[in-house]
Amino acid sequence: MYDIDEYHCKVNLPYPPVRVDAPNIAYADEMLSNMGAVISEMSDVTRYFYISVVTGPQFRSISICFHQISIVEMHHLNIFAELALQLGADPRLWCGRNHKRWWSPSFIGYPREICALITESIEAEKAAIRKYSRQADTICDGNIVAILNRIILDEKRHLQIFREMYAQFQCF
């Protein structure tokens, strides 16, 4: 039905080195947000893990695809954690400058119907692309911007995959 492997779940380009110009708490807060906010890599890892499990019995190829994409998102989570650490933050799954808010499983939906779970995934990828694009436009550290732009390419690939699934299941 939908055949995809890990090499098709990300863009075939290397990631820039994970480094920063200097510690910067404002940029660290942005990276923490990328790790543990509602719109975050942890939310996507968890969402796609859940979807891979619940789709497995009926849609094995969809399940494998979501599993592979969750691995790519886990790699992004690790990159943002390393950046947060280098920027001077404790890379916990939390966000917020003055009042830390821990990441929560309640940040994601848990749809079981195939069109609903694909739709949620499409919206999550679009939100991540908007967020990372905004950050790339405002952060003045070229290293971080290069990493954000590379991750955006993967997120656009995921969006393309999910839109193809959406069309395949005729979720209109």
ZABA-886507 format. One line per field, with one value per atom (N, C-alpha, C): residue number from 1; residue in three letters; atom name; x, y, z. Coordinates in steps of 0.02 Angstrom, whole numbers. Layout:
BEGIN
nugu <- c(NUM;...)
drentor <- c(ALA;...)
volum <- c(CA;...)
east <- c(X;...)
north <- c(Y;...)
up <- c(Z;...)
//
This chain:
BEGIN
nugu <- c(1;1;1;2;2;2;3;3;3;4;4;4;5;5;5;6;6;6;7;7;7;8;8;8;9;9;9;10;10;10;11;11;11;12;12;12;13;13;13;14;14;14;15;15;15;16;16;16;17;17;17;18;18;18;19;19;19;20;20;20;21;21;21;22;22;22;23;23;23;24;24;24;25;25;25;26;26;26;27;27;27;28;28;28;29;29;29;30;30;30;31;31;31;32;32;32;33;33;33;34;34;34;35;35;35;36;36;36;37;37;37;38;38;38;39;39;39;40;40;40;41;41;41;42;42;42;43;43;43;44;44;44;45;45;45;46;46;46;47;47;47;48;48;48;49;49;49;50;50;50;51;51;51;52;52;52;53;53;53;54;54;54;55;55;55;56;56;56;57;57;57;58;58;58;59;59;59;60;60;60;61;61;61;62;62;62;63;63;63;64;64;64;65;65;65;66;66;66;67;67;67;68;68;68;69;69;69;70;70;70;71;71;71;72;72;72;73;73;73;74;74;74;75;75;75;76;76;76;77;77;77;78;78;78;79;79;79;80;80;80;81;81;81;82;82;82;83;83;83;84;84;84;85;85;85;86;86;86;87;87;87;88;88;88;89;89;89;90;90;90;91;91;91;92;92;92;93;93;93;94;94;94;95;95;95;96;96;96;97;97;97;98;98;98;99;99;99;100;100;100;101;101;101;102;102;102;103;103;103;104;104;104;105;105;105;106;106;106;107;107;107;108;108;108;109;109;109;110;110;110;111;111;111;112;112;112;113;113;113;114;114;114;115;115;115;116;116;116;117;117;117;118;118;118;119;119;119;120;120;120;121;121;121;122;122;122;123;123;123;124;124;124;125;125;125;126;126;126;127;127;127;128;128;128;129;129;129;130;130;130;131;131;131;132;132;132;133;133;133;134;134;134;135;135;135;136;136;136;137;137;137;138;138;138;139;139;139;140;140;140;141;141;141;142;142;142;143;143;143;144;144;144;145;145;145;146;146;146;147;147;147;148;148;148;149;149;149;150;150;150;151;151;151;152;152;152;153;153;153;154;154;154;155;155;155;156;156;156;157;157;157;158;158;158;159;159;159;160;160;160;161;161;161;162;162;162;163;163;163;164;164;164;165;165;165;166;166;166;167;167;167;168;168;168;169;169;169;170;170;170;171;171;171;172;172;172)
drentor <- c(MET;MET;MET;TYR;TYR;TYR;ASP;ASP;ASP;ILE;ILE;ILE;ASP;ASP;ASP;GLU;GLU;GLU;TYR;TYR;TYR;HIS;HIS;HIS;CYS;CYS;CYS;LYS;LYS;LYS;VAL;VAL;VAL;ASN;ASN;ASN;LEU;LEU;LEU;PRO;PRO;PRO;TYR;TYR;TYR;PRO;PRO;PRO;PRO;PRO;PRO;VAL;VAL;VAL;ARG;ARG;ARG;VAL;VAL;VAL;ASP;ASP;ASP;ALA;ALA;ALA;PRO;PRO;PRO;ASN;ASN;ASN;ILE;ILE;ILE;ALA;ALA;ALA;TYR;TYR;TYR;ALA;ALA;ALA;ASP;ASP;ASP;GLU;GLU;GLU;MET;MET;MET;LEU;LEU;LEU;SER;SER;SER;ASN;ASN;ASN;MET;MET;MET;GLY;GLY;GLY;ALA;ALA;ALA;VAL;VAL;VAL;ILE;ILE;ILE;SER;SER;SER;GLU;GLU;GLU;MET;MET;MET;SER;SER;SER;ASP;ASP;ASP;VAL;VAL;VAL;THR;THR;THR;ARG;ARG;ARG;TYR;TYR;TYR;PHE;PHE;PHE;TYR;TYR;TYR;ILE;ILE;ILE;SER;SER;SER;VAL;VAL;VAL;VAL;VAL;VAL;THR;THR;THR;GLY;GLY;GLY;PRO;PRO;PRO;GLN;GLN;GLN;PHE;PHE;PHE;ARG;ARG;ARG;SER;SER;SER;ILE;ILE;ILE;SER;SER;SER;ILE;ILE;ILE;CYS;CYS;CYS;PHE;PHE;PHE;HIS;HIS;HIS;GLN;GLN;GLN;ILE;ILE;ILE;SER;SER;SER;ILE;ILE;ILE;VAL;VAL;VAL;GLU;GLU;GLU;MET;MET;MET;HIS;HIS;HIS;HIS;HIS;HIS;LEU;LEU;LEU;ASN;ASN;ASN;ILE;ILE;ILE;PHE;PHE;PHE;ALA;ALA;ALA;GLU;GLU;GLU;LEU;LEU;LEU;ALA;ALA;ALA;LEU;LEU;LEU;GLN;GLN;GLN;LEU;LEU;LEU;GLY;GLY;GLY;ALA;ALA;ALA;ASP;ASP;ASP;PRO;PRO;PRO;ARG;ARG;ARG;LEU;LEU;LEU;TRP;TRP;TRP;CYS;CYS;CYS;GLY;GLY;GLY;ARG;ARG;ARG;ASN;ASN;ASN;HIS;HIS;HIS;LYS;LYS;LYS;ARG;ARG;ARG;TRP;TRP;TRP;TRP;TRP;TRP;SER;SER;SER;PRO;PRO;PRO;SER;SER;SER;PHE;PHE;PHE;ILE;ILE;ILE;GLY;GLY;GLY;TYR;TYR;TYR;PRO;PRO;PRO;ARG;ARG;ARG;GLU;GLU;GLU;ILE;ILE;ILE;CYS;CYS;CYS;ALA;ALA;ALA;LEU;LEU;LEU;ILE;ILE;ILE;THR;THR;THR;GLU;GLU;GLU;SER;SER;SER;ILE;ILE;ILE;GLU;GLU;GLU;ALA;ALA;ALA;GLU;GLU;GLU;LYS;LYS;LYS;ALA;ALA;ALA;ALA;ALA;ALA;ILE;ILE;ILE;ARG;ARG;ARG;LYS;LYS;LYS;TYR;TYR;TYR;SER;SER;SER;ARG;ARG;ARG;GLN;GLN;GLN;ALA;ALA;ALA;ASP;ASP;ASP;THR;THR;THR;ILE;ILE;ILE;CYS;CYS;CYS;ASP;ASP;ASP;GLY;GLY;GLY;ASN;ASN;ASN;ILE;ILE;ILE;VAL;VAL;VAL;ALA;ALA;ALA;ILE;ILE;ILE;LEU;LEU;LEU;ASN;ASN;ASN;ARG;ARG;ARG;ILE;ILE;ILE;ILE;ILE;ILE;LEU;LEU;LEU;ASP;ASP;ASP;GLU;GLU;GLU;LYS;LYS;LYS;ARG;ARG;ARG;HIS;HIS;HIS;LEU;LEU;LEU;GLN;GLN;GLN;ILE;ILE;ILE;PHE;PHE;PHE;ARG;ARG;ARG;GLU;GLU;GLU;MET;MET;MET;TYR;TYR;TYR;ALA;ALA;ALA;GLN;GLN;GLN;PHE;PHE;PHE;GLN;GLN;GLN;CYS;CYS;CYS;PHE;PHE;PHE)
volum <- c(N;CA;C;N;CA;C;N;CA;C;N;CA;C;N;CA;C;N;CA;C;N;CA;C;N;CA;C;N;CA;C;N;CA;C;N;CA;C;N;CA;C;N;CA;C;N;CA;C;N;CA;C;N;CA;C;N;CA;C;N;CA;C;N;CA;C;N;CA;C;N;CA;C;N;CA;C;N;CA;C;N;CA;C;N;CA;C;N;CA;C;N;CA;C;N;CA;C;N;CA;C;N;CA;C;N;CA;C;N;CA;C;N;CA;C;N;CA;C;N;CA;C;N;CA;C;N;CA;C;N;CA;C;N;CA;C;N;CA;C;N;CA;C;N;CA;C;N;CA;C;N;CA;C;N;CA;C;N;CA;C;N;CA;C;N;CA;C;N;CA;C;N;CA;C;N;CA;C;N;CA;C;N;CA;C;N;CA;C;N;CA;C;N;CA;C;N;CA;C;N;CA;C;N;CA;C;N;CA;C;N;CA;C;N;CA;C;N;CA;C;N;CA;C;N;CA;C;N;CA;C;N;CA;C;N;CA;C;N;CA;C;N;CA;C;N;CA;C;N;CA;C;N;CA;C;N;CA;C;N;CA;C;N;CA;C;N;CA;C;N;CA;C;N;CA;C;N;CA;C;N;CA;C;N;CA;C;N;CA;C;N;CA;C;N;CA;C;N;CA;C;N;CA;C;N;CA;C;N;CA;C;N;CA;C;N;CA;C;N;CA;C;N;CA;C;N;CA;C;N;CA;C;N;CA;C;N;CA;C;N;CA;C;N;CA;C;N;CA;C;N;CA;C;N;CA;C;N;CA;C;N;CA;C;N;CA;C;N;CA;C;N;CA;C;N;CA;C;N;CA;C;N;CA;C;N;CA;C;N;CA;C;N;CA;C;N;CA;C;N;CA;C;N;CA;C;N;CA;C;N;CA;C;N;CA;C;N;CA;C;N;CA;C;N;CA;C;N;CA;C;N;CA;C;N;CA;C;N;CA;C;N;CA;C;N;CA;C;N;CA;C;N;CA;C;N;CA;C;N;CA;C;N;CA;C;N;CA;C;N;CA;C;N;CA;C;N;CA;C;N;CA;C;N;CA;C;N;CA;C;N;CA;C;N;CA;C;N;CA;C;N;CA;C;N;CA;C;N;CA;C;N;CA;C;N;CA;C;N;CA;C;N;CA;C;N;CA;C;N;CA;C;N;CA;C;N;CA;C;N;CA;C;N;CA;C;N;CA;C;N;CA;C;N;CA;C;N;CA;C;N;CA;C;N;CA;C;N;CA;C;N;CA;C;N;CA;C;N;CA;C;N;CA;C;N;CA;C;N;CA;C;N;CA;C;N;CA;C;N;CA;C)
east <- c(41;0;43;76;118;187;234;299;350;380;431;481;543;594;624;670;698;734;760;798;753;690;642;605;617;583;621;678;716;749;770;804;875;899;965;1019;1025;1076;1104;1167;1194;1166;1167;1148;1210;1202;1260;1286;1348;1373;1330;1322;1283;1330;1329;1371;1338;1359;1332;1389;1373;1424;1443;1393;1405;1342;1347;1287;1239;1175;1124;1059;1037;979;915;908;848;844;900;902;893;921;913;839;802;731;694;715;684;698;758;775;737;730;690;617;592;525;520;572;572;575;599;602;537;509;457;394;380;317;263;204;150;174;200;229;303;321;389;406;469;492;467;465;440;367;328;258;254;297;296;321;374;398;342;310;257;197;177;120;133;191;205;217;245;251;182;137;69;35;40;7;37;102;133;106;91;64;-9;-50;-122;-139;-97;-111;-83;-38;-4;-48;-100;-140;-175;-199;-238;-198;-151;-113;-38;-12;58;107;99;146;142;83;75;110;101;133;209;237;310;333;295;312;313;261;259;315;331;387;452;464;525;528;472;470;482;457;469;543;580;653;687;665;693;677;616;598;639;654;697;767;791;856;852;798;789;786;751;747;817;858;927;967;959;995;974;910;887;911;915;940;1014;1053;1123;1132;1092;1095;1076;1022;1001;1057;1089;1145;1201;1222;1275;1257;1194;1171;1162;1170;1169;1108;1067;1006;1015;975;970;920;941;898;845;802;746;687;638;578;529;549;508;519;478;486;458;472;450;508;511;568;563;510;504;469;420;383;389;428;439;377;359;303;331;321;345;305;340;305;256;199;147;119;102;68;1;-26;-90;-82;-20;-8;-28;-38;-56;-126;-157;-220;-205;-254;-244;-298;-300;-351;-338;-392;-385;-406;-447;-471;-417;-406;-349;-346;-402;-401;-387;-414;-403;-329;-298;-228;-182;-199;-159;-168;-230;-244;-206;-206;-170;-95;-69;2;19;-24;-15;-12;-59;-62;0;23;83;144;152;210;206;147;139;157;135;150;225;258;330;368;348;380;372;313;302;346;348;386;461;488;559;578;534;547;549;503;504;569;590;653;712;714;769;772;715;712;733;731;745;809;834;896;956;1004;1062;1125;1118;1174;1169;1216;1214;1215;1247;1249;1179;1143;1076;1029;1035;993;1003;1066;1079;1047;1049;1019;943;914;841;820;856;839;845;894;901;844;825;770;704;696;636;629;684;681;651;672;643;568;550;479;437;465;429;421;472;467;412;408;356;287;281;218;198;246;232;208;241;221;150;135;68;14;30;-18;-31;21;11;-33;-22;-65;-137;-145;-212;-249;-214;-244;-259;-213;-221;-283;-297;-355;-417;-410;-465;-501;-462;-488;-521;-540;-567;-638)
north <- c(-59;0;63;79;139;116;112;84;140;144;195;169;185;165;227;216;273;323;301;346;392;375;419;464;456;496;560;569;630;648;709;733;706;687;656;710;748;799;794;808;805;861;849;901;943;1008;1050;1029;1047;1032;1065;1031;1058;1100;1165;1212;1281;1323;1390;1440;1502;1554;1568;1571;1586;1569;1560;1550;1608;1593;1644;1616;1643;1615;1622;1675;1683;1628;1615;1561;1493;1486;1423;1410;1463;1456;1432;1458;1436;1362;1340;1269;1225;1248;1210;1205;1259;1257;1206;1201;1152;1081;1074;1008;989;1036;1015;1057;1098;1136;1094;1123;1088;1073;1124;1113;1099;1035;1016;947;933;867;812;825;773;758;809;796;754;770;732;660;652;584;542;570;534;522;573;566;510;511;463;393;389;324;294;334;311;288;330;313;249;240;179;117;122;65;52;104;91;75;94;78;9;-18;-80;-138;-153;-212;-206;-147;-139;-110;-66;-30;-37;-96;-111;-62;-47;-3;69;91;158;157;104;97;103;68;69;139;172;240;287;286;330;313;250;230;261;256;284;360;393;466;484;444;459;456;413;409;473;499;562;618;620;671;665;603;592;621;615;645;721;751;823;842;803;815;817;770;767;829;850;910;971;980;1038;1034;974;967;986;965;983;1058;1089;1161;1197;1175;1207;1203;1147;1139;1187;1189;1234;1308;1323;1392;1411;1363;1378;1354;1312;1287;1215;1195;1125;1094;1046;1020;970;994;954;965;922;928;978;1041;1095;1157;1206;1269;1326;1386;1445;1478;1543;1579;1585;1616;1628;1571;1543;1488;1428;1379;1320;1276;1254;1209;1144;1089;1024;999;963;931;881;872;827;786;723;683;712;757;788;839;853;900;873;808;779;749;741;706;632;592;520;492;516;492;419;383;313;304;348;343;369;334;345;417;443;511;563;552;599;599;541;540;569;560;590;666;689;760;793;762;789;793;743;742;797;809;863;930;941;1004;1013;958;962;981;953;969;1041;1064;1133;1181;1166;1209;1210;1153;1150;1191;1185;1223;1298;1319;1391;1413;1373;1391;1395;1344;1343;1397;1411;1464;1532;1544;1606;1612;1558;1559;1573;1540;1550;1622;1656;1726;1775;1753;1800;1786;1724;1707;1732;1761;1790;1747;1684;1637;1593;1601;1566;1490;1465;1393;1366;1400;1379;1386;1440;1451;1395;1376;1322;1256;1243;1181;1185;1242;1250;1240;1270;1263;1191;1154;1084;1042;1056;1019;1035;1097;1116;1073;1057;1014;946;917;853;861;915;925;934;967;973;906;863;795;756;762;728;753;819;848;819;813;783;711;673;603;599;641;639;662;711;733;678;641;584;531;518;470;494;558;589;578;591;582;508;465;393;366;392;369;410;457;499;529;564;594;662;677;744;750)
up <- c(0;0;0;55;58;80;34;48;55;115;126;177;168;216;246;294;331;286;230;187;147;143;108;156;221;272;290;259;269;204;199;139;139;81;76;73;127;135;205;215;283;326;391;439;453;460;479;548;563;630;684;739;794;837;825;862;861;908;913;917;902;907;980;1023;1094;1133;1199;1239;1231;1230;1220;1249;1305;1339;1299;1260;1219;1165;1134;1084;1117;1177;1214;1228;1246;1259;1195;1138;1075;1063;1077;1066;1115;1178;1226;1202;1174;1146;1089;1048;994;1021;1081;1112;1147;1188;1233;1237;1187;1186;1152;1146;1110;1039;1004;938;950;950;967;939;940;917;964;1029;1075;1060;1045;1026;962;914;851;861;899;912;943;993;1029;984;947;901;850;819;766;793;854;887;899;927;941;877;825;761;732;739;712;747;811;849;830;830;819;746;699;629;610;650;634;612;650;632;564;547;486;428;443;391;404;393;410;377;314;281;308;326;357;425;462;527;522;475;465;446;403;382;442;483;542;591;598;640;615;550;521;529;520;528;601;648;719;735;701;712;687;631;606;655;681;729;793;813;872;860;800;783;789;765;773;847;887;959;990;970;996;975;913;888;929;940;978;1051;1079;1147;1151;1103;1101;1093;1050;1042;1106;1139;1202;1254;1259;1306;1289;1227;1207;1217;1212;1220;1293;1339;1410;1448;1419;1452;1474;1522;1542;1494;1452;1399;1423;1467;1490;1443;1449;1406;1439;1434;1461;1418;1428;1391;1434;1413;1449;1484;1480;1509;1585;1610;1682;1718;1687;1717;1671;1693;1651;1649;1590;1579;1551;1587;1565;1505;1461;1406;1435;1401;1425;1367;1380;1329;1309;1349;1332;1275;1255;1200;1132;1127;1062;1066;1007;1002;994;1004;996;950;887;841;822;809;788;715;690;622;574;520;476;449;427;399;453;513;568;589;591;613;560;497;444;445;455;458;516;574;631;616;581;564;514;466;418;455;500;536;581;611;653;613;554;512;488;468;446;503;563;621;635;630;643;590;528;474;486;505;520;578;631;691;675;643;629;578;531;482;517;563;602;641;672;710;664;606;559;535;533;512;566;629;684;722;719;755;714;748;714;720;738;741;679;632;569;576;628;640;654;698;716;657;620;561;510;499;451;474;538;565;558;576;569;496;450;379;355;381;362;390;453;483;448;427;389;327;294;234;251;308;329;343;378;395;332;282;218;185;191;164;199;265;302;281;272;250;182;137;71;78;120;130;158;207;238;189;148;98;46;28;-17;15;80;115;115;129;132;66;12;-55;-68;-48;-60;-24;36;73;56;10;-11;49;89;151;139;79;64;90)
//
